Amino acid sequence: MAGITTHILDLTHGKPADHVAAALYIFDSAQSAWTCLKKAATNSDGRLDSPLLSGEEVEAGKYKLVFSIGDYFRRQEISLPDLPFLEEVPVCFGIADPASHYHIPLLVSPWGYQVYRGS
């Protein structure tokens, strides 16, 4: 299965992070700018209902996936400063083989995160 998918786990509460907005961008080197390809939000399992991009939509290049995690943690009624440490989590990654599956899991708390290429 080729394409780009994601999954978000809330490490503070030990559960999937639901209703987190995510936006996928590709870098346009001709214009030296990021172009938004798709916006979506996670479901109750912390996943998207469909891939951000399916296999035939993926091309080689530089991508950025931006998670709006500050809004999620405010909904969890966590005491955050007016200016939270993490408002958005940008994950920049490269796709060399568009025929492969790129799964980008995010493990997150209000104070830190980890990301990796999953399966």
N, C-alpha and C positions, 0 to 999 in steps of 0.2 A: 504494500500500500504506500504510494508516494503522496506527498503533500506536506502541509505544515499544520501541526496540532499543538495544543497546550493543555496543561492541567495545573491548578493552583491549590496548594495545601496550606492552611493556616496553622502554623506551628504553635501559636499561643494557645489555641483552643483544641488542637488535635483533630481538626476536621477539614473537609474541603471548603474552599473559599467560594461562596456563591455570589452571584450578581456583581462580579468584578468586571468592569469595562476594560477591554483590551483593543488596541489599534495596531495594525500591521502596516509597516512602511517599507518601501524599497528605495535605495539610493539611486538617483538619476545622475550619473557622472557627467553627462552632457550639460546639465543645468546646475550641477553641484548642489542638489537639493533633495530632500526626502519627499516622496509622494505617498500619500495614504492609499493603501489598496483595499483595506477592509476594516470595519469596526464590528465588534461582537461583545457579548457578555457571557460569563460562565453560568452554568446551570447549578442545580442543587448538589451535584457531584463534583463541582469545581472544574468541570470540563465545558467545552463548547459543544453545541448541538451538532455542528458540522465542522469540518476542517476550515482553517482560515483560508487556505488555498488548497484546491485539489491538485492531484499530480500533474494534469495537463496545464494548469495555470502557473506552475512554478517555473521560474527561469533562474539561471545562475546569476549570482550577484550578492550585494550587501543588503541585509534586511535589519529592521529594528522592530521589536515588539514592545509596546509601552502599556504597562499595567497601571490602572488608576487605583492603587492600593489604599491611599489615604481615605477615600470615600468608604471603602469596605470597612476599615477599622473604626471609623466614626460610627457606622451602623452597628458595630458590635458593642457599642457603649464603653469603649476603652477610654480611659482618661488620657487624652493626648494634648500636647501643647498647642497653642493657636497655630503655630507653624510646626507641623509634625516632621519628624526626622525623615520619614519616607512618605512623600505624596504620590509620586509616580516612580515606577521601577522600569527603566529602559533596558532592554536586552538587545544588544547588537550582535549579529551573527552572520556568517557567510554561508552561502549555498554553492558548493562546487559541483554537486551531482544532482540535478533537478529530478532525476528518476528515483532518488532515494526518499525515504520518509524522514522528516525532521520534526521530532517531538521535543518541545521546549517546556519542561516542567519548572514551576516556580514554587519554592518552599519559602514562606515568608512570615515575619512577625513585624510588629511596629518598629523594630530596631535593627532589623537585618534581613538578608535574604540569600538564597543559594539558587543557582540555576545550572542546568546541565543538559546535554543532549541525551534524551531518553530514547526509549524504543517503542 
